[in-house]
Amino acid sequence: MSVPERHRTQPGTRPSTPEQAWRLLAAGNARFMADERAHPHQDMDVRHRLALKQAPFAVFFGCGDSRVAAEIIFDQGLGDLFVVRTAGHVVDFSVLGSLEFGVGNLGAPLVVVLGHDSCGAVAAAIHSAQSGDMPKGYVRDIVERMTPSVFAAARQGPLTSESVEREHVRSTCELLYERSTIIRESVDTGRLAIVGCEYKLSEGAAQVVHVIGDIGGVDVIDDGYAFQH
């Protein structure tokens, strides 16, 4: 895929379609991997302008892992992304409400679910499913919400951290579409798309593992293989 402009040059403009939003993010991730970050929208003028209004072009729902910061991975700046994060990107009512705010109130045309390798929440969910031991406190709630992804991955093939992580990204995308009327109707009318990504900590690459809606032609990773969506 050719890399488009390094960053948006017109103040106040943003992608208006899911495909435009994803291409801008893909270009940013390519810059991040190449260590050629543009650091867009981080100057004083932008900061002052955004104090009155925000118009992010993408909503991110990702893991709270300290190594997986969406603005850095995708080389974006202030006002570009509306980010919601929980350990293991597990969904609850406040998460759904936050994502609906980004889509319905702020008008973002893209939702990105961002999982990653070496995820501690995934490892804890696998351990609990195999051993029957549950963690204490509210960490248990996180593991319980991830357990269905462990069982689903086990039904499809060998149970590995990678298989569970990918399944959890896919199932999270589908859950957002199924549970939220605002998100579902926005996808069905073509105004919104949901993209599930797998981020590789060492390589810095964000690979697409699931798409709901239309973002144009893109390679989707499935069990180690890429195919055109």
C-alpha positions in Angstrom: 0.0 0.0 0.0 1.3 3.4 -0.9 1.7 5.8 2.0 -0.4 9.0 1.5 0.5 12.4 2.8 2.6 12.5 6.0 -0.1 14.2 7.9 -3.1 16.5 7.4 -2.0 19.9 6.4 -5.3 21.8 6.6 -6.2 22.8 10.1 -9.7 21.5 11.1 -9.9 19.0 8.3 -10.3 15.3 8.9 -11.2 12.1 7.0 -15.0 11.8 6.4 -15.2 8.2 5.4 -14.1 4.9 7.1 -11.7 4.2 4.2 -10.1 7.6 4.4 -9.7 7.3 8.2 -8.1 3.9 8.0 -5.7 4.9 5.3 -4.5 7.8 7.4 -4.0 5.5 10.3 -2.1 2.9 8.2 0.2 5.7 6.9 0.9 6.8 10.5 1.7 3.2 11.5 4.0 2.9 8.5 5.9 6.0 9.7 6.1 4.7 13.2 7.6 1.4 12.0 10.1 3.3 9.8 11.0 5.6 12.7 9.9 8.6 10.5 7.2 10.0 12.7 5.6 13.3 11.7 4.3 14.1 15.1 1.2 15.9 13.7 -1.1 18.3 15.6 1.1 18.8 18.6 2.0 22.5 18.3 0.7 25.4 20.3 -1.8 26.6 17.7 -3.5 23.2 17.5 -3.6 23.1 21.3 -5.4 26.4 21.5 -7.8 25.6 18.7 -8.8 22.3 20.3 -9.6 23.9 23.6 -13.0 24.9 22.2 -13.9 21.8 20.2 -12.8 18.3 19.3 -13.4 16.4 16.2 -11.4 13.1 16.3 -11.5 11.0 13.1 -11.2 7.6 14.8 -12.4 6.0 18.0 -10.0 3.5 19.6 -10.8 0.8 22.0 -7.6 -0.9 23.2 -5.8 -2.6 26.0 -4.5 -0.5 28.8 -1.0 -2.0 28.4 1.6 0.8 28.7 3.3 -0.3 25.5 0.2 0.1 23.3 -0.5 3.9 23.1 -2.6 4.5 20.0 -1.5 8.0 19.3 2.1 6.9 19.3 1.7 3.7 17.3 -0.3 5.5 14.6 1.6 8.7 14.7 -1.3 11.0 15.5 -1.7 14.1 17.6 -4.0 16.1 19.8 -7.6 15.9 18.7 -7.1 13.1 16.3 -8.2 10.0 18.3 -10.8 9.4 20.9 -9.3 6.6 23.0 -10.9 4.2 25.5 -8.7 1.6 27.2 -9.3 -1.3 29.6 -7.1 -4.3 30.5 -7.7 -6.9 27.8 -10.0 -4.4 26.0 -13.0 -6.0 27.9 -16.4 -4.4 27.4 -18.8 -3.0 29.9 -21.6 -0.4 29.9 -19.3 2.5 30.4 -17.1 1.4 27.5 -20.1 1.0 25.2 -21.3 4.5 26.3 -17.9 6.0 25.7 -17.6 4.5 22.2 -21.2 5.6 21.3 -20.2 9.1 22.4 -17.3 9.0 20.0 -19.4 7.7 17.1 -22.7 9.4 17.8 -21.8 12.7 19.4 -18.3 13.3 17.9 -19.1 11.8 14.5 -15.9 9.7 14.0 -16.2 7.4 11.0 -14.0 4.6 12.3 -13.8 2.4 15.4 -10.5 0.5 15.9 -10.2 -2.4 18.4 -6.5 -2.7 19.3 -5.2 -5.9 20.7 -1.6 -6.9 21.0 0.8 -9.8 21.6 2.3 -10.7 25.0 -0.9 -9.5 26.7 -1.0 -10.3 30.4 -4.8 -10.4 30.4 -4.8 -13.0 27.7 -2.3 -15.1 29.6 -4.3 -14.8 32.8 -7.5 -15.9 30.9 -5.8 -18.9 29.4 -4.3 -19.9 32.8 -7.7 -19.7 34.5 -9.5 -21.7 31.8 -6.9 -24.5 31.9 -6.4 -24.6 35.7 -9.7 -23.6 37.0 -8.0 -21.0 39.3 -9.4 -17.5 39.2 -7.6 -14.3 40.2 -8.8 -12.3 43.2 -10.4 -8.9 43.3 -11.8 -7.2 40.3 -9.1 -8.7 38.1 -11.5 -11.7 38.1 -14.0 -9.7 36.2 -11.6 -9.1 33.4 -10.7 -12.8 33.1 -14.3 -13.8 33.2 -15.1 -11.5 30.3 -12.2 -12.9 28.3 -12.9 -16.5 28.9 -15.4 -16.9 26.0 -12.6 -16.0 23.6 -10.3 -18.7 25.1 -13.0 -21.3 24.6 -13.8 -20.1 21.1 -10.1 -20.2 20.1 -9.8 -23.7 21.5 -12.7 -24.9 19.4 -11.0 -23.7 16.2 -7.5 -25.1 16.7 -4.4 -25.2 18.9 -4.8 -23.0 22.0 -2.1 -20.3 21.9 -1.7 -16.8 23.2 -1.8 -15.6 19.6 -5.0 -17.5 18.7 -6.8 -16.2 21.8 -5.6 -12.7 21.2 -6.9 -12.7 17.6 -10.2 -14.3 18.6 -10.7 -11.8 21.4 -10.1 -8.9 18.9 -12.6 -10.4 16.5 -15.2 -11.2 19.2 -14.9 -7.7 20.6 -15.5 -6.1 17.2 -18.6 -8.3 16.8 -19.8 -7.5 20.3 -19.7 -3.8 19.7 -21.7 -4.2 16.5 -24.3 -6.5 18.2 -24.7 -4.6 21.5 -24.7 -1.0 20.3 -27.6 0.2 18.2 -25.8 3.5 17.4 -22.7 1.6 16.2 -24.7 -1.0 14.3 -26.9 1.5 12.5 -23.8 3.6 11.6 -22.1 0.6 10.1 -25.2 -0.6 8.2 -25.6 2.9 6.6 -21.9 3.0 5.5 -21.0 5.9 7.7 -18.9 3.8 10.1 -16.6 0.8 10.0 -15.0 -1.3 12.7 -11.4 -2.5 12.3 -9.8 -5.1 14.6 -6.0 -4.9 14.8 -3.3 -7.0 16.2 -0.3 -5.0 17.3 3.2 -6.6 17.4 5.2 -5.0 20.2 8.6 -5.7 18.7 7.9 -4.9 15.1 5.6 -2.0 15.8 3.2 -3.3 13.2 -0.6 -3.1 13.5 -2.1 -5.8 11.3 -5.8 -6.1 10.5 -7.5 -9.2 11.7 -11.2 -8.3 11.4 -13.3 -5.8 9.5 -17.0 -4.9 9.8 -18.0 -2.4 7.2 -16.1 -1.0 4.2 -12.6 0.4 4.5 -11.6 -0.5 0.9 -9.1 -3.2 0.0 -6.9 -4.2 2.9 -4.9 -7.3 3.9 -6.6 -9.2 6.7 -4.6 -11.6 8.8 -6.3 -14.9 9.6 -4.3 -17.6 11.4 -1.0 -16.4 10.0 -2.2 -15.8 6.4 -3.2 -12.6 4.7 -6.1 -12.2 2.4 -7.8 -9.2 0.7 -10.9 -7.9 2.4 
